[in-house]
Amino acid sequence: MKEKYLYAAVALIFLSFLLMVLSLGFQKIIGGRLHREGRRVSKGIPQFDLSKQDFSSVKTLTTTDGTVMDFIPAGIFIRGSRPGEGDADEMPQAAIYLSAFYIDQFETTNDRYEQFMKATKFPKPFIPFFEDEITKITAAPLPAVGVSWDAAVAYCKW
């Protein structure tokens, strides 16, 4: 009776391994197709030389807490890298339309984020590194790190 279970377990492990190999092969095929499609699409996307742009007329806004923000007008921006540049997760390059928005000129510092956490009772961000000397990255004037997407949205609304 034990032999039956042993054979069944070996067969199950073999089938799992076979399924994993097949799925990896499928992912490679799909990834290749996506890469080729990204290369095809990116050929039609214009490339911009920002060094020749004039940013002297940028509108700014200073908030009540002294944060200086720049106005970003609505328009198209190019997301991602051209083929042969960047990592695989930066492909395919695409033209994306964004509505107008304001963005801080500088990163949110740990002390500003601390004010947000105290005011909203939001939990501290999880930082899986530097357990011994966490102050190397959490000092007041440094940019806040370990902030989740939801926490960043809550901070922006705050």
Steps between C-alpha positions, in 0.01 A plus 500: 500500500787739584651432156182627336528833684869523423438450127217754511723754677784450249256534211356817652846651547594409142181654363558816707854527364375445144231766546761745633730438201211544257388824667856638489518420129162665444616810690814516285291485181258768624788717625668481160179601326452793739859609449462493121170688521660761728782550250248538218287751695795704630627571149206738452548684832685831471804547723544829685820681594415668832832686506358737237175567687435839664364451851521867602123547487415211733213588733563431868275478803608532862279312746414619851776281646762648267517218245580634153322321217540527122206492259519224240265576208281234345651315210673191372812357656709203393503219756763229479825441320589452137592145397857423600487757783376440851361185662237258373235645734544840329371368168314564284544874476163673473353847461279573805261794543491663845271768636660813647636473856736657754806314628733581789836640393671279758433158651286477812735489797472269799407789729213613272379142468520467880265801531255325265515177703434684826211700354331204329608209724641332189739212583876533456634374167660156496871512421642147473864613499734671744354342815825577685545863397158610375585864575727502194189522285236638736669824612269804477646676193525184286231391249231271643547135400294183523175687433231287334290621208193537724698695758639731231149569370380570855795735555423690177134539597604617847 
